[in-house]
Amino acid sequence: MNHKFYDVKAKKAVTTAITEGKIYGDKDNPRYAVCGKTKDGRSLTCFISKADFEAFKKDGVKFAKAAKK
């Protein structure tokens, strides 16, 4: 499944495949994100709404709790 990401280094929007999904924050205030990779291997992250999260989850994207640093 593809999604549109903003590539900061290239300063443009790119469309690439979703590699994984992550959930950031507390149970009271979760933030949902999908991750992808550029052609040269750099990571891309795009925060999404809860509605998009539910749609991606139905389509088979696996979401995991992000590790705290």
A tleap script that builds the chain and sets N, CA, C and O, in Angstrom:
source leaprc.protein.ff14SB
mol = sequence {
  NMET ASN HIE LYS PHE TYR ASP VAL LYS ALA
  LYS LYS ALA VAL THR THR ALA ILE THR GLU
  GLY LYS ILE TYR GLY ASP LYS ASP ASN PRO
  ARG TYR ALA VAL CYS GLY LYS THR LYS ASP
  GLY ARG SER LEU THR CYS PHE ILE SER LYS
  ALA ASP PHE GLU ALA PHE LYS LYS ASP GLY
  VAL LYS PHE ALA LYS ALA ALA LYS CLYS
}
set mol.1.N position { 0.840 -1.159 0.000 }
set mol.1.CA position { 0.000 0.000 0.000 }
set mol.1.C position { 0.899 1.241 0.000 }
set mol.1.O position { 1.891 1.298 0.727 }
set mol.2.N position { 0.548 2.214 -0.808 }
set mol.2.CA position { 1.320 3.448 -0.930 }
set mol.2.C position { 0.667 4.587 -0.161 }
set mol.2.O position { -0.543 4.597 0.068 }
set mol.3.N position { 1.504 5.551 0.233 }
set mol.3.CA position { 1.027 6.737 0.926 }
set mol.3.C position { 1.925 7.903 0.542 }
set mol.3.O position { 3.081 7.710 0.168 }
set mol.4.N position { 1.390 9.106 0.637 }
set mol.4.CA position { 2.153 10.310 0.312 }
set mol.4.C position { 2.891 10.804 1.554 }
set mol.4.O position { 2.282 11.000 2.605 }
set mol.5.N position { 4.201 11.003 1.431 }
set mol.5.CA position { 5.061 11.500 2.499 }
set mol.5.C position { 5.721 12.787 2.027 }
set mol.5.O position { 5.800 13.043 0.825 }
set mol.6.N position { 6.197 13.602 2.975 }
set mol.6.CA position { 6.978 14.777 2.626 }
set mol.6.C position { 8.440 14.468 2.898 }
set mol.6.O position { 8.815 14.168 4.031 }
set mol.7.N position { 9.260 14.539 1.870 }
set mol.7.CA position { 10.692 14.292 1.981 }
set mol.7.C position { 11.381 15.621 2.296 }
set mol.7.O position { 11.470 16.497 1.436 }
set mol.8.N position { 11.865 15.766 3.526 }
set mol.8.CA position { 12.458 17.024 3.975 }
set mol.8.C position { 13.742 17.337 3.216 }
set mol.8.O position { 13.980 18.489 2.853 }
set mol.9.N position { 14.564 16.330 2.975 }
set mol.9.CA position { 15.830 16.556 2.287 }
set mol.9.C position { 15.603 16.996 0.842 }
set mol.9.O position { 16.273 17.914 0.367 }
set mol.10.N position { 14.679 16.363 0.143 }
set mol.10.CA position { 14.389 16.717 -1.250 }
set mol.10.C position { 13.431 17.900 -1.356 }
set mol.10.O position { 13.275 18.482 -2.429 }
set mol.11.N position { 12.787 18.257 -0.235 }
set mol.11.CA position { 11.831 19.366 -0.170 }
set mol.11.C position { 10.677 19.194 -1.151 }
set mol.11.O position { 10.296 20.128 -1.857 }
set mol.12.N position { 10.124 17.973 -1.181 }
set mol.12.CA position { 8.968 17.712 -2.036 }
set mol.12.C position { 8.192 16.507 -1.511 }
set mol.12.O position { 8.700 15.724 -0.708 }
set mol.13.N position { 6.975 16.379 -1.971 }
set mol.13.CA position { 6.140 15.244 -1.589 }
set mol.13.C position { 6.503 14.051 -2.467 }
set mol.13.O position { 6.712 14.194 -3.672 }
set mol.14.N position { 6.574 12.881 -1.853 }
set mol.14.CA position { 6.860 11.646 -2.579 }
set mol.14.C position { 5.828 10.594 -2.169 }
set mol.14.O position { 5.304 10.624 -1.055 }
set mol.15.N position { 5.550 9.686 -3.065 }
set mol.15.CA position { 4.653 8.576 -2.770 }
set mol.15.C position { 5.482 7.309 -2.740 }
set mol.15.O position { 6.201 7.000 -3.690 }
set mol.16.N position { 5.375 6.573 -1.634 }
set mol.16.CA position { 6.140 5.349 -1.471 }
set mol.16.C position { 5.339 4.352 -0.648 }
set mol.16.O position { 4.316 4.705 -0.063 }
set mol.17.N position { 5.798 3.119 -0.603 }
set mol.17.CA position { 5.096 2.063 0.119 }
set mol.17.C position { 5.241 2.241 1.630 }
set mol.17.O position { 6.279 2.686 2.120 }
set mol.18.N position { 4.197 1.890 2.347 }
set mol.18.CA position { 4.225 1.925 3.813 }
set mol.18.C position { 4.961 0.687 4.305 }
set mol.18.O position { 4.639 -0.434 3.912 }
set mol.19.N position { 5.950 0.897 5.167 }
set mol.19.CA position { 6.694 -0.234 5.715 }
set mol.19.C position { 6.142 -0.684 7.055 }
set mol.19.O position { 6.180 -1.873 7.373 }
set mol.20.N position { 5.624 0.262 7.853 }
set mol.20.CA position { 5.069 -0.070 9.165 }
set mol.20.C position { 4.245 1.091 9.691 }
set mol.20.O position { 4.256 2.187 9.131 }
set mol.21.N position { 3.539 0.834 10.764 }
set mol.21.CA position { 2.788 1.874 11.449 }
set mol.21.C position { 3.223 1.936 12.898 }
set mol.21.O position { 3.626 0.923 13.470 }
set mol.22.N position { 3.147 3.115 13.498 }
set mol.22.CA position { 3.550 3.289 14.891 }
set mol.22.C position { 2.508 4.116 15.629 }
set mol.22.O position { 1.822 4.955 15.045 }
set mol.23.N position { 2.410 3.856 16.929 }
set mol.23.CA position { 1.534 4.634 17.796 }
set mol.23.C position { 2.413 5.301 18.841 }
set mol.23.O position { 3.108 4.625 19.600 }
set mol.24.N position { 2.380 6.628 18.880 }
set mol.24.CA position { 3.172 7.404 19.829 }
set mol.24.C position { 2.262 7.949 20.919 }
set mol.24.O position { 1.048 8.032 20.730 }
set mol.25.N position { 2.835 8.318 22.057 }
set mol.25.CA position { 2.099 9.001 23.103 }
set mol.25.C position { 1.471 8.072 24.119 }
set mol.25.O position { 1.722 6.867 24.130 }
set mol.26.N position { 0.641 8.664 24.980 }
set mol.26.CA position { -0.027 7.942 26.051 }
set mol.26.C position { -1.346 7.357 25.565 }
set mol.26.O position { -1.794 7.637 24.453 }
set mol.27.N position { -1.960 6.537 26.420 }
set mol.27.CA position { -3.272 5.979 26.093 }
set mol.27.C position { -4.321 7.079 25.973 }
set mol.27.O position { -5.259 6.965 25.185 }
set mol.28.N position { -4.160 8.150 26.760 }
set mol.28.CA position { -5.117 9.248 26.742 }
set mol.28.C position { -5.004 10.117 25.495 }
set mol.28.O position { -5.982 10.729 25.065 }
set mol.29.N position { -3.802 10.168 24.916 }
set mol.29.CA position { -3.567 11.039 23.763 }
set mol.29.C position { -2.640 10.349 22.757 }
set mol.29.O position { -1.486 10.750 22.604 }
set mol.30.N position { -3.139 9.314 22.071 }
set mol.30.CA position { -2.269 8.631 21.110 }
set mol.30.C position { -2.104 9.434 19.826 }
set mol.30.O position { -2.997 10.183 19.429 }
set mol.31.N position { -0.940 9.265 19.178 }
set mol.31.CA position { -0.676 9.855 17.864 }
set mol.31.C position { -0.292 8.712 16.949 }
set mol.31.O position { 0.535 7.873 17.304 }
set mol.32.N position { -0.886 8.681 15.783 }
set mol.32.CA position { -0.694 7.590 14.844 }
set mol.32.C position { 0.194 8.050 13.697 }
set mol.32.O position { 0.076 9.181 13.225 }
set mol.33.N position { 1.092 7.161 13.248 }
set mol.33.CA position { 2.002 7.500 12.155 }
set mol.33.C position { 2.240 6.277 11.286 }
set mol.33.O position { 2.159 5.139 11.748 }
set mol.34.N position { 2.536 6.533 10.021 }
set mol.34.CA position { 2.968 5.482 9.113 }
set mol.34.C position { 4.383 5.827 8.661 }
set mol.34.O position { 4.748 6.997 8.548 }
set mol.35.N position { 5.167 4.792 8.408 }
set mol.35.CA position { 6.563 4.973 8.020 }
set mol.35.C position { 6.808 4.363 6.649 }
set mol.35.O position { 6.148 3.401 6.257 }
set mol.36.N position { 7.758 4.930 5.930 }
set mol.36.CA position { 8.152 4.436 4.621 }
set mol.36.C position { 9.638 4.684 4.412 }
set mol.36.O position { 10.316 5.207 5.296 }
set mol.37.N position { 10.137 4.312 3.252 }
set mol.37.CA position { 11.553 4.496 2.909 }
set mol.37.C position { 11.661 5.143 1.535 }
set mol.37.O position { 10.859 4.859 0.646 }
set mol.38.N position { 12.658 6.019 1.361 }
set mol.38.CA position { 12.940 6.593 0.054 }
set mol.38.C position { 13.728 5.574 -0.759 }
set mol.38.O position { 14.136 4.534 -0.242 }
set mol.39.N position { 13.937 5.881 -2.028 }
set mol.39.CA position { 14.699 4.963 -2.891 }
set mol.39.C position { 16.133 4.797 -2.418 }
set mol.39.O position { 16.739 3.746 -2.626 }
set mol.40.N position { 16.692 5.851 -1.768 }
set mol.40.CA position { 18.066 5.748 -1.272 }
set mol.40.C position { 18.139 5.296 0.184 }
set mol.40.O position { 19.212 5.351 0.785 }
set mol.41.N position { 17.011 4.844 0.772 }
set mol.41.CA position { 17.028 4.204 2.081 }
set mol.41.C position { 16.742 5.082 3.283 }
set mol.41.O position { 16.783 4.598 4.414 }
set mol.42.N position { 16.452 6.366 3.072 }
set mol.42.CA position { 16.132 7.233 4.199 }
set mol.42.C position { 14.722 6.969 4.698 }
set mol.42.O position { 13.835 6.632 3.914 }
set mol.43.N position { 14.512 7.122 6.002 }
set mol.43.CA position { 13.203 6.894 6.610 }
set mol.43.C position { 12.304 8.109 6.453 }
set mol.43.O position { 12.755 9.253 6.520 }
set mol.44.N position { 11.028 7.836 6.244 }
set mol.44.CA position { 10.009 8.877 6.151 }
set mol.44.C position { 8.905 8.559 7.141 }
set mol.44.O position { 8.546 7.394 7.315 }
set mol.45.N position { 8.360 9.578 7.792 }
set mol.45.CA position { 7.263 9.402 8.738 }
set mol.45.C position { 6.180 10.414 8.422 }
set mol.45.O position { 6.464 11.574 8.121 }
set mol.46.N position { 4.934 9.966 8.495 }
set mol.46.CA position { 3.787 10.840 8.266 }
set mol.46.C position { 2.759 10.562 9.353 }
set mol.46.O position { 2.290 9.432 9.492 }
set mol.47.N position { 2.403 11.593 10.128 }
set mol.47.CA position { 1.372 11.438 11.149 }
set mol.47.C position { 0.007 11.472 10.474 }
set mol.47.O position { -0.226 12.255 9.553 }
set mol.48.N position { -0.892 10.609 10.946 }
set mol.48.CA position { -2.196 10.454 10.324 }
set mol.48.C position { -3.305 10.600 11.367 }
set mol.48.O position { -3.046 10.575 12.570 }
set mol.49.N position { -4.523 10.751 10.899 }
set mol.49.CA position { -5.676 10.874 11.794 }
set mol.49.C position { -6.132 9.496 12.270 }
set mol.49.O position { -5.692 8.470 11.750 }
set mol.50.N position { -7.012 9.486 13.254 }
set mol.50.CA position { -7.538 8.228 13.766 }
set mol.50.C position { -8.362 7.518 12.685 }
set mol.50.O position { -8.339 6.290 12.601 }
set mol.51.N position { -9.080 8.269 11.867 }
set mol.51.CA position { -9.865 7.683 10.784 }
set mol.51.C position { -8.956 6.985 9.770 }
set mol.51.O position { -9.254 5.881 9.316 }
set mol.52.N position { -7.845 7.641 9.421 }
set mol.52.CA position { -6.874 7.013 8.519 }
set mol.52.C position { -6.243 5.790 9.173 }
set mol.52.O position { -6.012 4.778 8.511 }
set mol.53.N position { -5.965 5.883 10.474 }
set mol.53.CA position { -5.415 4.754 11.227 }
set mol.53.C position { -6.342 3.543 11.110 }
set mol.53.O position { -5.885 2.433 10.837 }
set mol.54.N position { -7.635 3.756 11.315 }
set mol.54.CA position { -8.604 2.656 11.219 }
set mol.54.C position { -8.636 2.076 9.803 }
set mol.54.O position { -8.718 0.860 9.633 }
set mol.55.N position { -8.572 2.940 8.789 }
set mol.55.CA position { -8.595 2.476 7.398 }
set mol.55.C position { -7.336 1.660 7.069 }
set mol.55.O position { -7.429 0.608 6.436 }
set mol.56.N position { -6.163 2.141 7.498 }
set mol.56.CA position { -4.918 1.412 7.244 }
set mol.56.C position { -4.907 0.087 7.991 }
set mol.56.O position { -4.410 -0.915 7.478 }
set mol.57.N position { -5.449 0.081 9.191 }
set mol.57.CA position { -5.502 -1.144 9.990 }
set mol.57.C position { -6.367 -2.193 9.286 }
set mol.57.O position { -6.019 -3.374 9.278 }
set mol.58.N position { -7.488 -1.773 8.698 }
set mol.58.CA position { -8.352 -2.684 7.938 }
set mol.58.C position { -7.638 -3.243 6.720 }
set mol.58.O position { -7.863 -4.389 6.332 }
set mol.59.N position { -6.762 -2.419 6.110 }
set mol.59.CA position { -6.033 -2.839 4.917 }
set mol.59.C position { -4.819 -3.705 5.225 }
set mol.59.O position { -4.126 -4.143 4.307 }
set mol.60.N position { -4.550 -3.959 6.511 }
set mol.60.CA position { -3.488 -4.883 6.874 }
set mol.60.C position { -2.184 -4.273 7.344 }
set mol.60.O position { -1.217 -5.008 7.548 }
set mol.61.N position { -2.112 -2.969 7.525 }
set mol.61.CA position { -0.892 -2.346 8.056 }
set mol.61.C position { -0.811 -2.655 9.550 }
set mol.61.O position { -1.762 -2.409 10.293 }
set mol.62.N position { 0.321 -3.193 9.983 }
set mol.62.CA position { 0.525 -3.534 11.398 }
set mol.62.C position { 1.024 -2.312 12.154 }
set mol.62.O position { 2.001 -1.679 11.750 }
set mol.63.N position { 0.353 -1.983 13.250 }
set mol.63.CA position { 0.749 -0.859 14.093 }
set mol.63.C position { 1.302 -1.385 15.400 }
set mol.63.O position { 0.725 -2.279 16.017 }
set mol.64.N position { 2.432 -0.821 15.820 }
set mol.64.CA position { 3.066 -1.202 17.090 }
set mol.64.C position { 3.326 0.060 17.895 }
set mol.64.O position { 3.479 1.149 17.341 }
set mol.65.N position { 3.374 -0.101 19.197 }
set mol.65.CA position { 3.686 1.004 20.096 }
set mol.65.C position { 5.152 1.383 19.879 }
set mol.65.O position { 6.025 0.516 19.910 }
set mol.66.N position { 5.423 2.656 19.662 }
set mol.66.CA position { 6.788 3.131 19.446 }
set mol.66.C position { 7.566 3.081 20.751 }
set mol.66.O position { 7.029 3.384 21.816 }
set mol.67.N position { 8.827 2.700 20.662 }
set mol.67.CA position { 9.691 2.642 21.843 }
set mol.67.C position { 10.016 4.044 22.322 }
set mol.67.O position { 10.250 4.942 21.514 }
set mol.68.N position { 10.031 4.233 23.632 }
set mol.68.CA position { 10.391 5.532 24.207 }
set mol.68.C position { 11.898 5.649 24.276 }
set mol.68.O position { 12.599 4.675 24.549 }
set mol.69.N position { 12.388 6.851 24.027 }
set mol.69.CA position { 13.837 7.078 24.077 }
set mol.69.C position { 14.249 7.582 25.421 }
set mol.69.O position { 15.432 7.830 25.651 }
savepdb mol mol.pdb
quit
